[in-house]
Amino acid sequence: MPSADHDLGPQNLGDPVKTVTREPRDRSPEHAEPARFIPHVQGLRAIAVLCVVLYHFWPGRITGGYIGVDIFFVISGFLITAHLMRELTATGTVRLGQFWARRARRLLPASLLVLLFCALVVMSPYLMPTSALPNEVREILASTFYVENWYLALNSADYLNHGGEPTTVQHYWSLSLEEQFYVMWPLIMLLAAWVAVKWLRGARRRAVIVALGLVSIASFVFCVIFTITDPAPAYFVTFGRMWQFGVGAMIALVPRLRVSNAIGSFVLGWGGILLLVFVTFTFDGQTPFPGYMAALPTLGAAAIIAASNTERWWYATRVLAIRPAQFVGDISYSLYLWHWPLIVIAPSVPFWGLTIYHRVALLVLCFVLAWLTKRFVEDPVRSWRVLTSRPARVTLWSSLAAMVVVGLVAASAWFVNAPLYNQGTRAIAELQQDPPDCFGAASVLDASCADADFGDTILPAPGFAGIDRPSDEQCFVQLTDSRPVSCTFGSDDPDAPRVALIGDSHAYQLLSTFERMAEENGWQLVTWFKGACPWNTTPLSTPGAFGAACAEWREGVQRAIDETDLDAVFTAAIATTPYSSAGYDSAHDAAAAGYRGAWSTVTDRGIPVITVVDNPVWETDPNKCLRTRALSDCDGARADVLVADDPLRDAASGQDLVTLLDFTDVFCGETDCAPVVGGANIYRDQDHLTVTFVDTLAPWYTEAIQSALERRGS
């Protein structure tokens, strides 16, 4: 999170100072010693914010740009610790009220402005799908009160491999974490100083160094272990990130870590920059992060801060002090705040596309808004005499009041749109109970529907497609959960045919439809699902805890299958799953062999398997286009959205007792794939089908399973 504290920096931290006993009432004791602006740290802030912003604009190219947040944590640890140590050394204490009030004046005005903007956008069904309303409101409230990181951690959001639609304020997780740092860090330092006065003969600095060092070591160990065992929440949990602040703190507190030697400073500065460039372009969503890998960007940032020699123009410290870098560093806080909501909202704006020109124009707009916010919001508010000339509690109570106002606006977004949201959910339920004739897949697969014309009909409406998903979430495990959770639906008759539905989220998307099929046909349906983990014997190429959890889940599921009397198995999987190619000519061959290996465990028992070629996978949710553009403008090129060599197709080829369903002709024509077929809205996000559309495929799923059951009976 880019701190707005541009003027904080260590100044003669090792020199003796006189204790200040009286201070002007209109000034914070933060000024007990003068601060010194450090240009190359401001330039490092520019690197950090550009990493994050460019990563969010072009995630496929700047694959490791998320490390910009780690750089910000190091910068904040350095600046804030130096700032607090100056006051602690000069006055013997830290006036917490004044410290927190100044943070509030610097950070809250721009932050709350952007949150207010997001709350107003959420009110408009033209700029935000109504189905996203509950999540948006909850996360705006969490961000307003700076607990967004804990909200995401508790809901197991995966920042680097997020499968759903992120909200406009998801990036506030880092601001929330840093605000929590502002609360805890001075308390730790004050406690250490108290111990020093009471038992260590007043050695405050030494006590603070030891205390922050111990906290940082414990935090790093916790971060490494938690990333291995549960990486999704580990990304957001506060204590797992404190060590990065601690690294910056050590540079501020230990003078010997700040290198003024010409050669040493040159090597540290440019070495740090090269390390940051390396991780920015080599890390990606599969990198186990934060964990021990976060040490690379953290140490890279620390090296740049530690480099102190500015004698030559070619030193990194001088290059980072050039005017463009200083400008970006100046606006970095507002740039971070604005860029993400605009990225989320832009595709829903009428007449706005996703071409390179639109992205560049949006990037320029982000810079303009950031500069305007810095010039007219950040700078003026932090020096308002109505706040700075009064006790700290005036600022703190005013801040709380402003936060409550933003929270009320966000809550009102729900109350304004709740009737529309409830109406949309009822409309989906009614549609699924009584769909029109020739609706959806039938318009392509049923010869009697050849003349059906639904015009511009889109059901469910694009603003509600996101909620048209299976409701039995307890049957679906994700991330590092490796439990082989099983659910049973349909007939209770012990003699009923038993059909298994197994796979990843592309199998889970069929669940609601298969539940109805089981009820109507007298089957018993048994399920096993894990997100991003197909039923396959080939290991994923995903490293760390997730890959291990997938392997463990498969083993557990296989044991359950071996112990279960089944009559047929249906499985599905996303075609873009990353498989390890070890031992094979390609990952494709490895995946196909893995499917055959998994299926053979049941076909060898005479149990038939039915599988289906995967549906198209879009770069972004087609509903964004459907909400603002004509239906004919929202098709996607077949070559861009359809995986031509789905390993499921090759795995099924020539296999006895394996039936392959291929609905590619429903989704796509010769050159393009459509987001709507026969009036049915196909997708609820970029690659998952709506339950409404899956229901239209039920007759063909049923026919395939009935044939398999008859074959099993013979």
N, C-alpha and C positions, 0 to 999 in steps of 0.2 A: 504494500500500500504506500503510495507516494506521500510522504509527510509534507505538510505545508510549512514546516519550520526551516525556512531558507536561511535564516540569519544565525542559527545556532552552530557553534563549533568550539573545540577546545582552545583555550587561551591560557598558556602558562600554568597548566594544571600542576606542575611540580614545584612551582615557586611558593615560598611562604607568603601568607597574606595576613592582614589584620582582621580580627573579628569585627563584623559590623553589628553594632548594637542598636542603631536607630536608622530607619530608612524612610524616605518620603512616602506618604500614604498613597500617592497617586501612581506609584511605580511598584511593580512586582519585584520581590527579592531576587528574581532571576537575573537582575541587573547588578547584583552584588559585585560581580566582576564583569568586565566588558567581554562581549562575544566577538569573534572574528569570523568574517565570512570566508569560506574556503571554496574557491572557484572550481577546483577539480572534483570536489564532492558534488557540487551542483551539476557538473558535466556527467558524473556517474549516474545521477538521478535521471538525466536525459536518456542515457543508455537503457536504464531500467524500464522507463515508461515506453520507449520505442519498442523494446523487446515484447512487452505485453500487448501493446496496441497492434503491432504488425502481426503478432501471432494470432490475435483474434480476427484480423482482417484476412490473413492468408495462412491458416493453420497447416495447410498441406506443404508449405514452403518454409515457414519459420517454425519448424516443428517443436523446438524447445524454448520458444519465447516466453513460456510461463515462468521461467527462472527470473524474470524481471521482478516479480514479487519478492523473491528471496533476496535480491539485491537491495530492495527497499527496506527489508527488515534489518539488514546489516547497517545501512545508513542511519536508520532511526535509532538503533542501539548505540551507535557511535555518538550521534548528536545529542540525544536525550540524556545519556549517561554523563557526557561531558558537562552538559547544562546543569544537571542535578548536582554533580560533584563540585562545580564551582560554588553553588549556593551552600552546599553542605560544608565546604571548607571555609567559606567566608563567614557564615552565620552560625554554624553548628547545628543547623536543622534545615528542613525543607518545609516551606509553608504550602501545604498540600492544596488548600483552597485556591491560592493564587496560581499554583502550577496547573491545576485542572481547569481553572477559569481561562487561563491563557490558551490551553489546548482547545478548549471549547470555542473561543473566539476565532481561532485559526482554522479549525477543521469543520465545525458544524455548519456555518452559513452556506458554503458551496455544497456540502454533502446533503443538507436538507433541501436545498434548491433542486438538485437533481432528483431526489426522492419525491418531491412534490410534483415535478414534471412527470415522473413515471406513474404516480398515482392518478394524475389527470389523464394520461394516455390509456391507462387500464380502464378508465370509465368509458372509453370510446370503443364500441364493437367494430369500428372501421379500421382501427389501428392495432387491435389486440383481439385474438380469438376469444370468444366468450368462455370457451372451455378452459382457458388458462386462468380465468378470473380467481378461483380460490387460491391457487399456488402463488399468483402474483401478489394478492393482498397479504397473504401470510408472510411472504418473504419481504415485502416492503415494510411491514410492521417489525419483523425481526431485524431488518437493516436499520430502521429508524432508532431502535433501542440497542443497537450494536451487539446483537447476538446471532447474526446471520451465519457465522462460521459454525456455531453449535447447532443451529437449525439444520444446516446441510450435513453436518456430521451425524446427527441423530437420525436423519432420513436417508443416510447412506448414499448421498449424491456422489457421483464419480466425476470429478472436475475434468480429468484428462480424457475420459472415455464416456462422456455423458451421452446416454442413448436417447433421452427424451428431449423436450424443448426447454432450455434454460430460461429463467425469468430475466426481466430487465435489470434486476438488482443482484444477480448472483455474484457479481464481482465485489460486492460489499463485504464478502466474507473476510477479505484481508483488512479492510478498514475496521471491522469489528474486532478482529484479533489484535490489531495495533492499539485500539482504544483500551482493550483489556490489559495490554502491556503498559500503557500509561497509568493505569490504576495500580498494577502490581509492583512495577519496577521501583518507584520511589518508596513504597512501603518496605520492600526488601532492603533497600539501601539505608533507610532510616533504622530498621531493626539492626542491621549490621553496625551502624554508627553507635547505636545505644549499647550494644554489646562491647564495642571498642572502648567507650567511655567508662563503662562499668567494670570491665575486667581486663582490658588490653592497654591500659595507660593512654587512652585517647588516640590510638593508632587507627583513625577512621578509614583512611584510604586503604590500608592493608586489609582491614576487616571487610570493607566493601568488595575489594578484589576477590578475596577468598569466598565470600558469600555468593557473588555473581558467578564466580568460576564453578562452584559446586552446583548451583542451579543449572548452569549451562551444560555441564557434564551429564548431570542426571537427565536433562531434557534431551540431549543427543542420544543417549542410550535408549530412553523411552521412544524417541522418534524412530530409531532403527528397528527396534523390536516391534513396535506397533505397525510400521509400514510393512513388515514381513507378514504379520498375522492378520491385519485388517487395513489394507492400504487406502480404501476410500475415505473413511472418517479420519484416518491419520493425516490426511492432507489438510484438514481444517482445525484439528484440535489444538488449542492454545499452547499447552505445555509442550507439545511436540515441536513447536517452532521457537520456543524461548531461547534455545541455544544460538540461533542465528542473530538475535538481538545481542546475546552475550558475546559473540565474536566481535561485533562492532564495539561493544562496551570495553572489552579488553584493550583495544587500540586506543580508546580515549583515556583509559586509566593507567596504562603502562607506557611511559614515555619512550622506552627503548624499542617499542614496537613501531614507532613512527620513524621511518628511515629518511634521514636528510642527506646521507652520503650520495654523491652523484650517480655512481655506478649502481649501487643498490636500489636507489629510487627509480632509475631508468628501467632496471630489470623487473622490479616489482610492478611498476605502472604498466608497462607494455605486456609483461607476462600475464597480469590480471586481465587486461583487455582481450588478449588472444585466448585465454581460457574461457572467458565469457562468450566470445564469438564461437568457439568450438562447441560448447554445450548448447548454445542457442540453435545451432544447425545440426547437431547430432542427437540430442535428447528428443524423445517423442512421447506419445501417449503410452507406449509400452515400457518406458523406463521406470523402474521401481522408485517412486518418488513420493514424499521427500526422502526419507531414509538416509543411508550413507551417501547416496548419489548427490544429495543436496549439498554435501560438503564442497563439491567442486565450484558451483557458482558462489557459494558463501565465501570460500577462501579467495576466489577471484576478485570479488568485490572488496574484501578486506585488504588484499594486496594493493589495490588501487588507492584506497583510503590511506593506507600506511605510507605510500610514496609521498614524500613531502618536498623534494627538491624541485624547484621551478626555474633553475638558472638558464636552461637552453630551450629554444622554441620547439625542438623536436621531442622533448620529454612528454610523456603521457599527461603529466600534470598541467602542462601548458596547452597541449592540444585540446584537452577537455575544458579548458577555460576560454576557448574561442566563443565569439558572440552567439552563433547559432546554437551551440550546445548549452550556453547559459540561458538562452531564451526558452528552449524546450524544457530545461530544468526548472525554470521559473513557473511555467504553466503545467508542470507534470501532474500536480495533484488534480487540477480541474480536467486535464486531458484524460486522466485515468477514470474520473467520475463519469465523463460524458460519452466516451467512445463506445462502451458496451451497450447502454440502452439504445443508442442510435443504430448499432449493428443489428440488434434484435428487432427493432421497430421498422427499419428501412424496407425490408422485403414486403411489408404489408402496406406501404404507402402507394397509392395509385400512381401508375405511370413510372414507377421506379423499378429498375431491373437489378440484375446481379452481375452485369458485365464489369470488365476491368475499369471502364470509364466511370461507372456508377460507384465502384468501390473507392477509386481515387477521389472523386468528388466528395464522397461521404467522409473520407479521411481529412480532406481540407476543411470541411464543415466542422469536424471535431476540433481541429486546431483553432478555428475562429471562435467557436463557443468557449473553448478553454481560455483563450486570451481575454475574451469579454468577461468571463466569470472572474478571472484573476484581477482584472482591472477594476471592475465595478462591484464585485461582491467580496472576494477574499481580502484584498488590501484595505478597502474602506472600513469593513466591519471590525477587523482586528484592532483598529485604532480608534474606534468610537469612544469619545470621552464619556458619553452617557454610561458606558460600561467600564472603561478603564479607570475612571476617576472615582468609582464607587467600590465598596467591598466586593470580594470575590463571589459572595453568595448571590449578588444581583445578577452576575453573568450566569451562574449555575442555574438559578431558578428561571431566568429568561430562556436559557437553553432547553431546560426541561419543558417549558411552556411551548416553545417552538416545535419540539419533538412531538408533543401531544397533538398539536395542530396538524402536523403532517400525518400522524397516525389516524386522526379523525377523518382526514381527507381520503386516506387509503381505505378506511372502513366504509366510508360513504360510497366508494366505488362498488363495494359489494352490495350494499343496500339498493343502490340505483339499478344495478344489473341483475340482482338475484331473481326477480320475476322472469327475466329473459332466459337466464341460466336454467331455472327450473322448468320453464316451458320447453326449452330445447331438449332437456333430458327426457321429458315425457314424450316428446315427438319421436325421439329415437326408439323408445320402448314400443310405441304404437306402430311405428314402421316395421319393426322386427316381428311384431305379432301378425301384421296384415300387410305384407308388401304388395305392390302392384304386380299385375301379370307381366311376364317377360322382363322383369326387373333384374338389373345387374348382369351376372354371367349368362343367364338364360338368353339374353338378347344376342349372344354370340354362339352359344353351344346348342340351343334348342332351335331346330329347323323351323318350327312353327312360329318362331318369333322374328323371322327374317325381316319383316316389314315394320317391326316395332320402332317407334320414334319418340324419344323422351325429350327432344329439344334441348333446352338449357337446364333441365331439371338436375339438381344435385342434392341427393339425400344420403346421409345426413348433411345438413348445411355445413359449409367449410368452417364456420366458426365453432361448430360443436363436434367435429370429427374426432378431436383429441380425447374426448371422454367416451367414445364408442369402443371400449376395450373390455376384455374379460374381467369379471369382478372377483374371481376367486384367487386373490393375490396370495393367500396363505399356501397355495399349491406351488408357488413359483419362488425358487431361491436364487439369490444373486450374489455377485462379487465373491467374497471369500467364504461364503456359507457353503459348506460341502455336505450338508445333511441330505440323504436321499429321500426327501419328503415325498410321500405318495398320497394321492387323494382318490377316492372312489365315488362314482356317480352312477345313476341309472338303476337298473333292476337289482333287487335284493334276492331274487330267485337263485339258489345255488346252482341250478342247471342252466342259467342264462349264459349265452356266449360272452366270454370275457375278452375285451379289446383294450390294448394298451396304447396310450398316446405319449410319446417320449421325444424329448429334444430340448432345443433352446427356445428363445422368445418367439421364433417363427413357428414352433410347434405350439407354444402357449397361446398364440393369437387365434388358434383354432378351437380353444377349449369350450367357449360358450356354445358354439355351433355343435360340437361333438357331444356336449351334454344333452342338447335337445335331440340329437340323432339317437343317442342311447335310450332316452326315455321313450321315443316314438317307436323304436325297433326292438325294445326288450333286451338290450345289451347291458352288460356291466362294463363301465369305463374306468380304467385304472391309469393314473397319470404319474409321470416323473418329468419335471422341468428344471432347468437351470439356465439362467441368462448367459448368452455367449459361450455355451458349452454344449455342442451337439453330441448326440449319441454316436461315438466314434472311438476307435481304439488308438488312433494316432494322437500323440501329444500336441497340444497347442504350442505355437512358437512364443506365446505370451510368457514372459519370465515371472519369477517371484511367486507371491502368495496366490494370485489368481489362477495361474497355470496349475499350481499344486492342488488348489481346491477343486478345480475341474477334474483332474485325474482322480482325486479321492472320491468325488461325487460319482464319477463313472463306475468306480469299483463297487461302491455301495449299491448303485442302481443295478449293476450286473448281478450282484449277489441276490438282490430282491427278485429280479427277473428269473434267475435260476430256480428260485424257490416258489415261483408263482405259476399256476396252471393257466396259460393263456391260449386263446384261440386265434388271435391275429394281433399284429403290432403295426401301428401307424407312426411314422416319424417324419420330421421336417427339420430343416436347418437353413440358416442364412448362408448364402453362397460365398460371402466374403470373409468367412472365418479364417484367421491366420493359423495355418498348421505348420508344424516342424517338417522339414524336408529330409531330415536325417535318414539315410539308408535308401532314399529314392531319388529319381532323376529330377523331381520337382515337387513343390508343395501340393500341387494338384494331384499328382500320382499318389502321394502319401495320404491325402485326404480320401481319395477313392478307395484305396486299399483299407483304410481305417473304417470306412463305412461297411465295406464287405466283411471285415473282421467282426464288427459289432453285430451285424445282421446274422452272421453264421451261427452265433450263439443260440439263436431261436430257430433259424431255418433247419439247422441240424436236428432239431427236435420235431420237425415237421410243421412248425408254426409259420404261416405266411407273413410277409412284410409288405406293407404298402408305403411308398414314399412319394414325394411331390417335388418337381423342379421349383426352385425358389422364385419368388416374385421379384420384380424390379426394385432396385435400391436407388433412391434419388439423393441428390446432393443436399437438398433442403426440402422441408415439408411442402408438398404441392398445394396444400390448403392456403399457404401464404399467397400464392398466385391466384387461386380460385376466389379468394375473398375480394380481390381488387381488380381482376382482369376478366376478359371474356374467356369462356371455356376453351375456345379454339386456340388461345394464346398460351395455354398452360401445358401442352404436350411436351414430352422430353424425347430427345433423340435416343433411339433404341441402343445405339452403340455406347451411349453415356450412362444409361440407367440399368441395363440388363447385363448380367454376367453370362457371357456366351458359353463358357465352358464350366458350367456348374458341375462340381465333382459328383454330386448325387446322380446325375444322368449317366456318367460313365460307370459309377459303382453298380448301378442297377442293370446295366447292359449285360445280357446273356446269363443272368442269375436266375436259377430255378427258385420258385416260391417268392419272388420279388416282383411286385407290380409298381410300375412308374406312371404317375399322373403328370401330365404336362399341360398347364393352362396358359402357356406363353401367348398363344393366339388370342386369349381373352384380354390380356394386359396390353399387348402390343400388335401393331400392324407391321408392315414390311420395313418401315423406316422410323416410326415413332411409337412411343408408348403413351397411353392416355391415363390421366388421374381419375377419370370418371367413365364408367361403362354402363350403358343401359340405365342411365339416371342414378346409378349407385356411386357414391363417393368411395373410392377404393382404399385410400390411405388415411390413417390417423396420425401419422408422422412421416418421416422420410422413408421408412421401409416396412412399417407394420400395417397390416390390413385392418380395416374397420370390421367389427363383428357383423355389421349390416351386410357388408359385401361378402364376407366368408359365408354367411347364411345362404347367399345365392348360389354358392358352390355345393351346398349340402347334398343335392340329389346325386351328384357325381362322386362325392366322397362316399355316400351311402352305397351306391352301386358297386364301387370298388371293394368296400369292406364286406358287403354281402357275398360277392363273388369269392373273396378270399375265405370267408367262413364256410361257404359251400365246398370249396376245394379242400379245406381242412377236414370237413366232415366226410369227404370221400376217401 
